[in-house]
Amino acid sequence: MAGDVNLFLNDLDESDLPVQQRTTAELDIMIAEEKYRRQGLASSACKAMMGYGIRKLGLKRFRVKIGYANSASQSLFTRLGFKEVSRSEAFKEITFELGEGDEVYNECKHADLTLSSYHSSSGEAA
């Protein structure tokens, strides 16, 4: 296993709604194994997860929260089309969002929901 990718339906503005009606998700990814980093796996996994969220859960907006010191993740999400929306000095993190109308959002609507094309150096699927 290279790492994990998750969606959290925990937006405070939507907390009154049943989970099935929520349209904003926090996206989280971690590539734990160093040997899998810088190979495009994080980008592919994020796009596949966002595609799933759009098509299966009806999500309209994705949010990520990244620590000030995590320049690799900031670069990843900027390349994916996320835009900075706020900074928290208390938590030392930047919030980025991507939503309907953004180019990558539309691309993710049609993204492959599997990562079967990615194989580790050992030949095993990640």
N, C-alpha and C positions, 0 to 999 in steps of 0.2 A: 504494500500500500504506500502510495506517495504522500498522501495527505487527505484533507477533506474539504468539502465546500457545503455551505449551509444557507438556508433562507430562514429568517426569523420574522414572523408576522406580529411584531410587537410595537407598532407605531402608536404613540400615545393619542394622537388625533383620531385614531380609529378604534380605540380600546372599547368603545360602547358597541361596536359592531360584532356580529358573529364572525368567526374566523373565515367562513366561506365568502363574506362580503368585503373583506379587507383587500385593499389594492396597493398597499405599500409594504415592501419587505426590506429588511436589512440583510445584505449579502455579506458572507464571511468566508474567507478561504485561507487555508494553510497548506503549504507544501512543506511537509515536515522533513522529508528525506532530501538532503542537500544534492544528491546525485540527480534528482529530478527537476531541480530549479534551472531557470533560464533556458528551458526547452519549449516554451509555449504552452505547457500543460495548464498553468493557472488561467491563462487567457481562454483556452478552449473549455476548461471546466466552468468558468464563470459564464461564458456564452451559453453553454449547454444548460446550466442551472437557470439562467435568466429565461431561456427559451421555454423550459419546463414551466417556470413561474408564469410566463405570459400566456402560454397555450393551455395549460392545465389548471392554473389557479386564478387566472384573470388579472394578474398583477399589472399595474400601470406605471409604477415607480419603484426604483431600487435605490437604496442608500447604503453607503459604506462609511465606517468610522475608522480612521487610520491615525496612529500615533505620529507625532511630529517627527520622530527620529526614523520612521520606517519609510525611507525614500524609495525603496524598491516597490512597495505596495502603492505609494502615491503615483509613481510612474506607470505602473500596471493599469490602474484605474483611469488615469488621465488618457492613456493610449486607448482604453476601451470607450472613451467618450464621456466619462463622468466629469461633472463640473463641481468645483468647490462651492459650497453654499454657506458654510460657517466654520468657525474655529472656537474651540473651548480651551481657554487657558487653565481652567480647573482640572480638566482631564488630559490636557496636553495632546489634543487630537483634532483632526480636521474631518469635517463631514462633507462627503461628495454625493451627488445624486445623478441619476440617469432616468429618463422617463419617455413616455410617448412623444413622438416627434423627433427624438434624437436618432441619428443614423444607426448607431449600434443597436438600439432598442428594436428598430425595424429589422435589422439583420438577425437578431436573436429570435425573432418570431419564427424564422425559418432554419435556425441552427439545428444541427444533428444533436439529438438528445443523448447520444452515446459518445463515449471516448474510445470506441473500438479501434480507431485508426492510430491511437497512441500506443506504442509498445516500449517497455523499458529496454535497457541494454541487454538484459538477460532473455528477452524475447517474450516475457510474460506481460499480459495486459496490466496496466497500472490500476 
